[in-house]
Amino acid sequence: MEMPFGEARPENGAGLVPTDNSAPHKVDLSSKIKEQKVVVDELSNLKKNRKVYRQQQNSNIFFLADRTEMLSESKNLLDELKKEYQEIENLEKTKIKK
C-alpha cells in the first residue's frame, strides 16, 4: 500500500488563488481529503504496539516513525485540506451570487 504522507500536502501551504480552473482543483482536493481520512482512520485503529513507517519523499525508502506523531500530523493535514476545500466552495458561492 502506498503511503500518502508526502503526496497529500497542499501546494506550498499557501492561501487560495482564485482561478477559472478551480473545479479540477476541487476534485483533486476532494480525493486527497478522502485519502487522508483513510490514513487517519488506519492510524487511529492501530494497536499500541504496532510500528508505523514513513515513506521518504520521492523514494522507496521507509523510516520508522512515532504512531502518535504520525496520527497528529495526519489529522492536521486533513484539517488543512478541509479548510482549503471550504474556501474553494465559499469562493464559488460568492461567484454565483454576483
N, C-alpha and C positions, 0 to 999 in steps of 0.2 A: 504494500500500500504506500502510495506516495504521500509524504508529509507536506502540508501546505504552509508551514510556518514562515518560510522565506518568501513564498509566492503571493500570499494573500494580503500583503501590505498595500495600502493606498499609495499612489504615486507621490513621492516626496512629502507625504503627510500634509500637503498644502491645502489651502481652502479651495472652494469650488470656483471654477472659472466657467461662467455661463457660455455655452456654445450651442450651435444648432444640432450637434451630434450627441446630445445628452441621452437619447433613447438607447443607443448601443452601450453607452457607459452605465446606464441604469440597469440594463440586463446583465452586464458583466458584474456589476456590483451586487446584484441580487444573487447571482450564482456564488460569488465569494462569501456572501453572508450565509447562505445555506451550507457551504463547505465549512465555514468557521463554526457554525452551530454544531455540526457533527464532531468537529475536533474538541469543542468544549464538552459535549456530552461524553465522548470517549474518555477524555481525561478525568472527568468527574466520576465516572463509574469504575475507574481502575482501583484495584486493591492497593492498600498502602505499601505493600512490599514489592509492587511491580516497578520495573525500570522503564524509563522513558528516554528516548533518544531524539536529538535534534539534528536535522539534516543541515550540513554545511551548505551555504548558499552557492548555487551554480556548480555543485559537485555531487558525487555519490557517497560522500563520507558522512558518517553519523557519529555524534558525540553524546555521551551520557549527560542527561540534564535532570534538574530537580523537578519532580512532578508538580509540586505546588506552585513553583515559579512559572512553569510552562502553562499551567491552568490559569494563573493570574494574567499572564501575557496574552493568552488566547481570549480571555474574557474582555480585556482592554481593547484588543484589536477588533473583536466583534462589536463592541460599543462604538468604536470609531467608524466602522463600516456602516452601522445602522444610522449613525448621525449624518454621515455623508449622503446616504440614500434618502434620508428625510429632507436634507437640504435640497436635493435634486427635485423631490416631489413638491416642496414648497415653491421652488422656482417655477416649476411647471404650472402650479396653481395660480401664481401671480401673473404668468404669461396669459393664461386662459381668461382671467378677469379683465385684462386690458383690452 
